[in-house]
Amino acid sequence: MKRDIQILMHTHWDREWYFTKDETKVLLRNHMQEVMEYLEKNPETIYILDGQSVMIDDYLELEPEAEERLRTLISKGNLRVGPWYTQTDLLLVHGESIFRNLYYGIKRAREFGEPMLVGYAPDTFGHASQMPQIYKQFGIGSTFFWRGFSELKAEKSDFMWKGIDDSEVVGVNLATGYQGAKYLESDPEELKGRMNKIMTVLDKYSASNARLIMNGHDQMPIQKNIQDVMEKIRKMYPEDSVSISDFESYIEALDQESLEVVTGELTDSKHARIHRTIGSTRMDIKLLNTEIENKLYNVLEPLAVVGEKAGIPYPHSVVEKIAKILFGTHAHDSIGGCNSDKVNQDIKQRLLNALEMVDTQIELNLRLLTMGDQENDSTIAVVNALPEKRYNQIVEFDMLTRSKHFELVDAEGNIVPYAIISQHQEDAGLIDRQVAARLQDIKVYRTYITVPVESIEGLSIQYYTYKEVNEPVSQSDQSNDQSIENAFGQLFIKGNQIHYKDKQTHKVYENVLSIENSGDAGDSYDYSPPLNDWVLNSSDHAEITSTTTKTAQYEALNVELKMNVPENSADRENKEATKEIRFAGTFKCYPGDSKLYAELTHINQTSDNRYRVVLKTDIESDHVKVDGYLSTQDKPAYNDQPLAIWEEDNWVEKPVSVETAQSFVTLKDDQYQATIYTDGLKEYEVLEDCIHLTLFRTFSHLGKRNLVNRPGRPSGIEIDTPDNQLPEESFTFHFAVDFKQTNEESKIAKNYLTPLIGYQQKEFNRFNINERDGVTKTDDTCSLDLGQLVVSAVKLTEEGELFIRLFNPQLDEAAVALPEESYLANPMEEKLEPATTLILASQQIGNVIIKR
C-alpha cells in the first residue's frame, strides 16, 4: 500500500514549567521571528502554533509592530492558530472554564484569520468523556492527543470517539507522541534508523494509508532544513508520498465510517503517563483556582446580569481579564502543580491577583445595588444568581454596625428572623482610612449572620433594611453538648469518633467521618506510597473535643480533632508518631435541609504526608456516580481490567483507582445512598464502603524516578521543591454529606456552590465611591421552570443579551419553556434559530440567548 507520509511542523509551547512564563515570552519573540521569516520565504509551508491563541498575545506584547505581518501569515493559512486560548488541563478545571477557553481562543484567532478548528491537546493528562460534545458545539470535529490511549480502547490509534451524550468526533492518538519526529536528522543513515522506528509504530496503529509525522517538541525552533530532510525521506520510501501537511488533511484521509468506536474518558496510561493523583498536588493552588472559578461563574457573572437591569454597566473587560488570568494557570503543568517552586509561586500570585479582582468587582456591584435606594442608607440586598425560583433557602453575610444589636425588616415591614454565626468588635479606622485621618475613635461590630429566605425569584433581588437596637433579637444556646440534629438526622460524638443517625431510615453510621494520614514518597506528578507505609486514622488515634451552637436557624457542632502522626518520612519508617496535628471542624445542619455541611481548617506542620477525609457509607458497590464536565456518569469503583494487565503489558504507569470528580461523589445500593458534595476537593478513591477524598499531600521533588506505581525514569526533572512540603500552609476545606435518596445530585451540587448572595450597605468602606447616575432598585426577574436541568452559565453576551448554558444530567429527555424572543445558540454566543422550548437529551448541553 502506498503510504501518504504527512509531516506536521509545529512547536509545543509550555508557557511555564521548570521555567517561567516570562522566560518563554522572550524566547517566543525569537521563535516567532524565525518562523515568520521562514514562512514568508517558503509560502507552501504550514506551521502549527500549538493550538493556543495566547501565543499571539504573548508575542505581540513584546513586538506589537509585527501584528500586520502576523495577520497576513495567519489569514493565508501558513500559520495555524486556535482553537484554545491556552493548552488547558481537561479533567481538573471547571467545565465552564473549558467552554470559555475555547471561546476566547477562537475569538482571538478570528481576529487574524480562520481558526484551526481541531481539538489539539497533545500533552494533557487525560481527557473527559464530555469533550466530544464540547468540541462539536464549537464546530470542532476531531481531536489529536498523546496521553490517555491504550489497546483496551481500540486496536488502531485512529477512531471515532463517542462522548457521554453520543456526540462523536474523530480521535487521533499521536502514537509516536507530539515529539516523535523532533529534530529529524540530516545524516541519511541516522535519519533512516529514526524513520524506520517511527514508521514501524505508525504502520501498526494507523487506520488508513496516511502517516502523521509530528515534527516538533517543547519550545523547539522550526526545522529550517525540513525540505532537504523530506528529499531524503522520499529516497528511503520511493513508493510513498511525502508532504508538509496539517491535521485537517490527515482527517480527510480517514474512512470515518470504518473506524472503531471508543467511549468514555481517555485516561489509560499504557503508552504515556496520565498522573492520576496529580489532582491533589499543591492543593493550596488548586483550592484557590476553584474559589475564583466558582466566584466568577456562580457569583460575579449572574450578579452582573442582575446589576445591569439596575443600571450598572456589565463588566465585560473585567470578566475577560480574570478569565484569561485563570486560563494562564490552567495548562496541564500549571494547574497540575508540577513546576519548580519559582513557577508555582508565580502561579499562586497570579491567582491571588485574580481573586482580588473578582472579589472587588463582586463587592462593587453589590455596593452599587444597595446604593440604588437613594432614600435609604440601611439597605440590604439578597440576590438569587440562578435563573429559577428557589424555596426554603438561607443566606449568610456580614453586617457592620455601631451597635451590637440590630433588627432586619423586609419590604413589607415585617421583622425578619436571623441567627448570629459570629460577632466581634473592630476599629472603624482600620476599615475606612477617612476615620483614621480625622482621628476619630469609632468601634463597630462585625456580625456574620444567617437569614432564612422562604422564596425568591430567579435572577432577582430582595431588598431588606436594618435598624440598630439596644436589645438582642437573636438568641443562641452554646454548650458542651456533643450532638446536633434536624428532622433528617443527628450528628454526635461518641468514643472520640463522629457518628450520624439517619432519622428517615433509622440507620446509624458509626465512625461516619474521619481523617486518614499516610506517607507520600511521590513527586509533583504522582502520589506514591512509601515502601514501608504506616497509615493512621483518627478513628483509632484521635482525641475529639466539641461544643455546640443551637439556634432556630441552624445547629453547629464545633470540634477540635487532635492526633499524633509521623512528622516526616524518617519517623514513618520508624513507626514514630511524634507530631501532634489538629483539625478544627464546624458541622452545621439547617431546618428543611438533609445535608450536613462541613468546614475543616488545618495548618500543615508535617512533610511527606497525605491527608484524606474518609466518609464511611456502609455501602459496597462496584460503581460510583460522579459529575464530570456538565454531566454525570457511573464509573467503576475499581479499574479491574487495566490493573489486571498493566505489569504484564508494560504500561508506563500503574492505572490506580484514584479518580477525579467535579463536585460530588455518590455510592448507593438498593436501600441506601451516600453523597459527598465538594467545593474544590476533586480527587477521590473508593475503598470497600468508604469514599476517600484527598485533602492535600506534601512531598520533596518535582520529579523522582522508580516510584512504586510509576517505574522507570522521572517525570519532569529531579529538582528539590521544598515549597511542595507546604510548611505552615493554612487550609480551609468545605464539603457536605447527604444520605438522602436522590438522582438530582448535579442540581443539588449547583445549589450548594451557588448560595444566595447577601450584602449590607455599610457606613464604613475601604474605598469611597459616588452614587452612579441611573442606578436604581430593580424588580426584574428571570424564573425559568428548569425542572431537572442544571445551570452552567448565566451571563451577558457582548451584545448585551442574556446567555444561559444548561445541561441535562438525567437519563431521560428534559425540556424547558423559553420566554418570547429566545434563540438557540452556540457556545460562541451566536444565535442559531428562534425557539420557544429547549429540549435536551440525556447528558446534552444547550445554549440559549434570551432578549431582555
N, C-alpha and C positions, 0 to 999 in steps of 0.2 A: 504493500500500500504506500502510495506517495504521501509523505508527511508534509504538513504545512507548518514549518517552524516559524513561529511568530515571536519576535524579540520585543519585549516591552521595556522601554527605557524609563527609569524613574529614580527618585531618591526617597528613602523613608526618613521622615524628619521628626524624630523625637525632640520636642521643644525643650525638654529638660529630663534629666535622669541622674547620672552622677556628675552632670554639668548643668549649668543654669540656663534659663531661657534667654538671659542677656548675652551669654556666650554664643548661643546658637543664632541670635539675631545678627550679630556681627558676621558670623560665618555664612548666614543666609544671604546677606548682601553680596558677598564674594561669589557664592554659589549661583545666584540669580544672574549676576553679570556674565558669568561664563556660559550659563545655559542660554540666555537670550542671544548672546553673540553667536553661539553655535547654531541655534535655530534660524537665525537670520541668514547665516551662510549656507545652511542646509534646510531649505524650506520644505523638503519632503519628509522631514523628521517629526515624530510625535514624542513628546516628553510628558510624563505624568507627575504632577506636583503633589503626590501623596494623598490625594483625596481630601485635602483640608484647605479651605479658603483663607484661614488665618495667616497662611504664608504670604498672601497678597498684602495683608495689613502689616505684618512684621517687616516685610521687605520695604514697602513704601514709607514706613515710619522713618527709615534711615536714608532712603533715596527717593523722595517724593517726585523729583523731576522725571523719573523713569515711568510715570503712570501711563502715558500715552503709548510708549514703546511696549509696555507690558500688555496693554489693552489690545494692541494690534496683533500680537502673537496669540493671545487667547481667542480673539474673535476669528482668526484664521484657522484655529484648531490645532496649531502646533503645540501649544501649551494647554494642558487639560487641568482644570481646577474644579473643586467641589467633589461630592455634594456636602460633605461635612464642613462645619466651621473649624472644629478641631477633631483629631482622631480620638474619639471618646471610648471609654470602657462601656461594655454592653451588658453588664449584669449588676453593677454596684450603684450606679447613679439613679436618680429619679426618672421614671418613664417620661415625664413631661420634658425633662432635660434632653432626652433623645430627640423628641419632636423639635424642640427649639434649636438644637444644634444643627439639625438638617435645615430647618427654616432659615436660620441666619447664614448657613454655609451656601445654600442655593441662592439666597437673596444677594449675597455679596458677589458670588460668581456671575450672576446675571448682569451685574453692572459692568462686566468686562466682556461677556460673550455668552455662549451656551455652556451651562454647567455640565460636568461629566456625571450623568445620572447612572452611576454604578455604585453599589453598596460596597465600597472598598474599605475593608477593615483588616489590614494584613497582620497586625500583631496583637490584637485584642485577646484577652484571656477568657475566651468563651463567648457564646452568642445566645441571646434569649430567644425563646420559641415564638415570641410575638414579632420578631424583626421582619419576617416576610410580609406581614400586613402593613407594618410601618413603611417599609420600603415601597410597597405597591402604592400606598396612598400618596407618596411623593413622585410617582411615575418612574420608580426605580425597579427594574425587572430582573436584576441579578446581584449577586454578592460574591466577592472574591476575598478569601481569607486564608490564613495559615493554620491557626490553632483551633482545636476542637473536633477534628475528624478522626475516625478510625473505620476499619472494615466492618465493625459492628453496625455502622450506619449504612454503608454502601460499598460495593466492590470497586467502583470507579470514583475518581475524585470529581467528576462532573455529574451533577444530579439535579433533580427538582427538589427544592426544599419547601415542604408544606408547613405552614405555620399553624398555630393553635386554633385559628379560625378557618383553616383550609385555604388561605391565600397561598399562592405558590410563586416562588422566584427561582431562577437558575442559581444553584450554588456551585461554586468552583473552589475546591480546596487547592491551594498552591502546594502541590505535592513535594516540590523541592524548596519550598519557602519563598518568601518575597525576595530573599537574598541569594537564591540558588545559583544565579549566573552573575554574581557581582565580580567586577574587575576581571573580565574574560581575558585570558592570556593571549599574548601576541605570538609566542613561540608555537609553531604548528603542533609539535608533539605534546607539549603541555596542554594546549587547547583541546587536542583530540582526547587525551585522557579525561579532561574535565567534562567535555561534552558527552562522551560515552557514558559517564556516570549519570549525568542529567537525563540523557535520552532513555537510559535503561529504566529509570523511575517513571518518566512520563509515558513511555510506551506501555508500562504496566497499568497506570492509573487513568490515562486519558480516555475519554469515551468517544472521541472522533479522531480524524487524522490530524487535527490541529495540536500543536505542542507549544505551550506557553513558556517562554524563557524569560525569567524575571531578572533583568539586568539593572540591579540597583542594590543599595544597602543603606544602613544607618548613616545619614549625612554624607553619603557617597557622592562625589562630584561626577558630573556627566562624563561618560567614557568617550572621549573625542575620537578615538581610533576605531569606533564601532564599525564603520564601513569596511575597513581592512579586515577586521575580525570576521565580519559576515562573509567576505570573499573566501576566507579560509574555511569557514563552515560549509559553504557551498561546495568546495572541493572535497570535503570529507563526506558529504552526503549529496552526491550529484543527482540522485533521483528525487530529492526533496526540494521544495521551495523555501526560501529564507527571506524574511522581510521584517522591517520595523513595523510594529502594529500597535493596536490598542485593545482594551478589554471588549469593546463592542464587537470588533471583528472576530474575536475568539468566540463570543457567544453565537454569532451568526453561523459559525462552522458546526455547531451542535445540532443534532436532531432531537429537539426537546421532547417530542412525543415518545422517544425510545429510552429516555433517561430513567434511572431508578428514582424512586420517591423516598425522601428522607423526612422524618417527622421529629419534633421535639427540639430540645436545646442541643447546641453543638458544643459539648463540653468534655469530649473524650480526650484523653491525654496519651494516646499511643505514640504519635509522631512528634508532638510538640507539647510542652508543658502548659498547663492551664492554671496552676496555682490556686486550687480550690479554697485554700484557707487564707488567701490574701484579703478576704473580707474583714478580717479583724486586725490587720496591720495598721498601726498608727491610728487608733480609734479616736484620738483627740482630733485629728484632721477629718476623719470620716463623719464624726458626730457634728462637727462644725459645718461641714458641707451640707449634711441633711437638714440642719437647722435653717440654713439660708434657703435651700430649695423649698422647704415647707413654708417659710415666711414669704417667699417670692410668689409661689404658685397658689398657695392656700389662703394667703392673707393680703399681700400688697395688691396683686392684680385685681381680684374681685372687690377689694376695698376701694381701689381707684375707679372701678366701674361705678360703684355706688356714689363715690365722690363726684364723678363727672356730672351726674344728674343734679348734684347740689351746687354745681358751678365751679368745681375745682378742676383745672386742666389735667388731663390724663398724662402721667409722666413717662411717655414712650422712651425717651432717651435714657432716663434713669434705669428703667427696666432692662433695656438693651445693654447698658454698661454693666449692670450687676450680672446679667446672664452671661456675658462674654468673659467676665472675670471667672465665673463658675466654669465655663467651658475650658478655659485655660488651665484649670486644675483637674479636668475630667479625663485626660489621657490615661491609658492603662497604667503607666508607671506613676503618673502624678497622683491620681486618686488611690491607686494601689498602695502608695506609700513606699514603694521600693526604689528609693532615691538616696542620695547622700544626705547627711544631716543638713548641709547648707541649703540644698534644694528644698527639703521638707520645711525648713524654717521659712523659706521664701513663700512656699505654697500656703503655709499656715497664715503668714502675714497678709497675703493677698485675700484669703478668705475672711480674715478679721476685718480687712478694709471693706469687703463686700457686705459683711454683716452690719458694719456701721452705716453703710449706705441704705440697706433695706430697712433697718430699724428706724433710721432718721426719716425716711420717706413715709413709712407707716405712721410714725408719730405726727409728722407734719400734716398728713391727710386727716388724721383723727382730730388734731387741734383745730384745723380749719372747719371740720364738720361741726364741732361743738361751738365754734365761734359764729356759725351760721345763724344762731338765735341771738340776734344783736340786742334783744331786750332782756336777756338773762345771762349772767356771768357764772351761773352754777349749773351748767348743763352737763348731762352725762349722755353719751351716745352708745347704744348697743347695736352692733352690725351683724347681720347674717350674711356670710360670704358665700353661701351656696344658693343656686337658683331654684330652690324649692322650699316650701313652708316646713318649718321644724316645730316640733312639740316637745314639751317637758325637758327643756334644756337648762343648763346652768351657764353662767358667765362669771369669770373671775378676773378682777382687775384691781389696780391700786388706787386709793384715794389719798389726797394730800389736803389736810385741813388744819386749821389753827386749834380747833377744839378736838378733844379726844373722842367725842361722840357726835353722831350725825344721823339724820334720817334721809331715806330715799323716797321720792314721790314720783309716781308715774304721770302720764299725760292727762289722766282723768282726775288727778289729785289724790289718789289712793296711796297710803303708806305701803312701801314695798319691803318685804322681809329680806334680811340678808344675814350672813354669818361671817364672823371675823376669822380669817386664817392666821394672820399675824399682824402685829402692830408695834411700831417703835417710833421714838422721837428723833427728829433731825434738826440741824441748824439750817434755816432757810438761806443763809448766806452762802452755804456750800452748794445750793441748788441754783440760786439766782444771784449773779455777781452784783446786780444793782443793789441788793440788800446789803451786801458787804461794803460796797462803795459808799453807801450812805451811813455806814457804821451803825446799822440797826441790829438789834439783838432780838431776832424772831425765831421762836421754836415752833415747829409744825409736827404733826403726826402723819406718818405714812402707814396706811392701813390696807392690807390686802384682804379683799372680801370675795365671797361667792354669793351670787344672786340667782334665784330661780326665775326662769322665763317660761311662762306657760305655753306661749306660741309666738312665732314671729314669721312674717312673710319672707319669701326668697329675695335676696339682694336688696335688703331694706334696712332702714334704721328705726329703732325705737328710742325715743327720747325720754330721759328722766331728768329730774332736778334733785338737788340735795340741800339740806339746811343743817347747820351746826346746832347742837342742843347740849343741855347740861347733864342729862341723864343717859345711861346706856340703853340702847334699843335692841342690842343683840346679846343673847345670853349663850354661854357655853359652859360645859361641865368638863373639867380636867381632873384626871385621876390616874392612879397606877394600875387601873384595870387592864386586863390582858386580852380583851376581845372587843371587836366592833361588829355591827351587823345591820342589815336592812331586810327587806322582805324576801330577798333572794338567797341570802346566805350569811354565815357568821365566820369571821376570821379570828383565830385565837392562838395564843402562845401556850404551849404545854411541854414541859421537859426540854426546854431550850430548842424547841422546834416550832415551826409555823404550820398550822393546820387550818383546814377550811371545811365547813359543813354546808352542803347544798340543801337549802330548805325545800326546794322543789322536788328533789329526788330522795332526800334524807340520807344521802351518801356522805360519808366523812372522808376527805382526802388528807391522809396523815402525811406529815412532812412534805406539804404541798410545794413549798418554795425553799430553796437552799442555795448556798454559794459553793461552787466547786473550785478548788485550787489545784493546779497541776504544773508540771515543769514544761519549759519550752526550750528545746535545743535547736530551734529553727532559725530562719533568717527573715528578711523583709518580704520574701515571696511566699514562704510556707511555714506554718506551724509544723514542728516536728517533735514528737515525744522523745524525751531522753531515753537512752538505752536502759537506764535504771530509774524509771519514773516512780514517784510516790504521790498518789492522788489523795487529797484530803477534801472532806465535805463538811460544811458547817453543821449538818445534822448530827454528826458524831463528835465534832471538835469545838463547837462554838458556845459562847455564853451570850444569851439574849436578854436584854432589859427593855422594858417598854413602858409607855404612858399612853393614855388615850385622850382625845378631844371629842366631845359629843355635842352636836347642835341639831337644830331642826333641819338644817340644810345638808349636813354631811356628818359622818363619823370618821375619825382618823386614828390609826394605830401607829404611834411613833416608836420605832425600835432602834436599838444600837446592837449590832452583832459584832462580837469580838472573838477572834480565833488566832491561834498561833500557826504560822506557816514557815517553810524554809525561806530565808532571806535571799538566797542565791542558789546557783546550781551546785555549789560545793556542799551546802547544808542539805540540799535534797538528796544528793548522793549518799550522805552520811545519815539520812533519815533524822535530821535535826530540825525541829520546828522552833526556830529561835526568835522569830519576829512576830510581834502582836500586830495584827491588822484590824481595821474597823470599817464596817459599812454602816452608815446611818440610813434608815429607811422610813418612809412615810407611806402607809397604805390607807386609801380612802375608799369609802363606799357612799353612794348617794341614793336617796329615795327614788324608786322607779327606774333604777339602772342596775342591770345584772353584773356589770363589770366591776372588778376590783382594780383600782388604779394604784400604781406603784411608782415611787421615786426613790432611787438609791443614790447616795453620794459616797465617794471614796477618794482618798488621797493615796496614790501609789507610793510604796516605800520598799518594794522588792524588785528583784531583777530575774530575768529568765523564768518568768512565771506566766501562766494563763489563768484567767478567771472567767467562769461561766455561771449564769444563773440557771438553775435546774427546776423545771416545772414537772412535778410528778403527777401524772394523769391517771394512773391505774388502767390505761388503755394501751393494749398492744396491737399494732396494726402494721400491715406490710406497706401501707401507703400513707402519705401525708398530704394535706391540702394546703397550698400556699398561694400567694399572689406574686405574679411577675409584672412585667410592663403592661398596664391596663388590661389585666386578665387574671383569671385564676386557673390553677391546674392541679391535678393529682399527680404526685411524683412518688417513685419508690422511696421507701424509708431507708433502704439499703441497696447499694449498687451491686447487686449479686453478680450479674453477668460479667461486667468488666473486672470486678475484683477476683473472679474465679480464674481469669486468664492472664491478668496483667503481667505477672512474672514470667510465665512460660512464653508469652507472646512479646516479651521485651518492650513493654510500654516504658516511656521515658519517665513516667511519674505514676505513683500509686493513685488510682481513682477513688480516693477516700470518700466516705458518705457524708461529707460536710457540704452543705448546700447554701444557696442564697435565696432569701425571700425579700419582698419589698416592705410589707407592713403587717403580715400576720402569718401564723403557722397553726394548723389545726390537726388534731388527732381525734378520730371518732370510731365508734363501733355501733352495734345495733342498739345499744342502750344509752351510751354516754358520749359526751363531746367535751373537749377542752381546747380552747383557743388562747393564744398569747398574741396580743397586738403590740407592735413595737414602734418606737419613734427613733429610728436610726440604727437599731441593732438588727442586722440583716443576716448574720451568719448563724446557722443552726445545725444541729445534728440530733437525730432521733436515735436513742439507745434504749431498747426494751420499751418501757412505758413512760419514758422521760423525754421531754424536749429540752435540749441544752442550747442556750442562747449565749453566744460569746460576748462578754463584756469588753475585755481587752486582753492583749498579750504583750509581753516585753521580751526583748532579745538583743543581741550584741552586734550583728553584722548585716550589711546589705545583702551579701551572698555568702553561702557556705557550700562546701562540696560534701558528697556522700551522706546526705541526710537519710534517716530511716525510711521515709516514704518517697525519697527522691534521690536515687542512686546517681553516681557519676559526678559530672562537672558541676561547679556552682552556677546558679542563675545569677545574672548580673556579674558583679565583681566582688572580690573578697576584701572589703574595706570595713574598718571599725565604724560603727554608727552608734555612739553612746547615747544619743538622744532617743534612740528606739527603746531604751530601758524606761523611758517616761518617768524620770525621777521627780518626785513631788508633784506629779501631774494630778490636778483635781478633776474628777469626773462626776457628772450627773447623768444618770440613766433613767429613762422613762419607758414604762410598758404597762399593759393592762391585761388582766386574766379574766376569762369568762368561761363558765361551764354550761351556758345556755345552748340548747339545741337550735341551730340556725344554719341556713345556707346563704346568709347575707353578710358574710364576713367582710367582703370588699366594701360594702356600703357602710358597715359599722366602722371599719378602719378609716374610711374617708371622713366620717363624722368625728371620730376620735382625733384625727390630725387636723380637723378644721373646726375648732370650737368657736362659739360666738366671741366676738371681739368687743370689749368694753373699754371706754375711755372717759375720764373726768376732765372737764375744763378746769385747769389748775391756775391758782393765783400766782405761783412762782414757777418759772421755767428757765432752763439753761440759756435759751435764745429768745429774744423778743421778735415777734412778727406782727405785721399790721393785719387788720381785717381786710380780706380780699373783697373787692367790689364784685357783686354778682353772686357771692356765696351765700346761700340761704338754706333753711331747713327743707328737706325733701321728703315726700311721702311716696316716692316712686318705688315700685316693686317689680320683681320678675319671678313668679312662682310657677314652675313647670311641674306637672304631675309625672315625676320621673319613675315612679314605681321602683323596680329593682335596678334600673340603670344608675351608673355611678359617674360622678363628675370628675374629669381630669383637669380641665382648664376653663376659667372664666376670665375674659379679658376683652379689651377693645382692639379692633383692627386699626391699622394706621389710617384708615378712612373714617374711624370713629364709630364703627358699628360693633354690636355685641357679638363676640365669638365664643362659642361653647363647644368643648370637646367632651363626649360621653363615651362610655363603653358598657357592654353587657357581659357581666361575669357569670351569668347563669347558663344552664344547659338549653333552655328554651328561648325562642324568639321573644323580643320585647320591643315596645314602641312607646313613643311619647308624642303627644299632640303639640304642635308648634303654634306660636302666635301668628297673626297676619304679617305678611311681608317677611317671611322667613325663607331661607335658602339652604340647601345642602351645599357644603363647601369642601375644599381640600385643605390639607394642613398648611399650605402656603397662604391660607386665609383668603382664597379666591372663590367667589360664588360659582356654583355649578348649575343649579336649576332651582326654581321655586319649589317649596314643599310646605305641606300642611302637617305632615307627620314624618317623624324619623323612625324607621324600623331597623332594628339591629338584630342580626342572628347571634347565636352563641359566640362569645368572645370577640365580637366585632366592635370596631371603633367607628364612631360617627362624628362629623364636624358640621356645625350649623352656624349660620350668620343670621342674626335677628335685628331687624331695623328697630331703632329706639325712637 
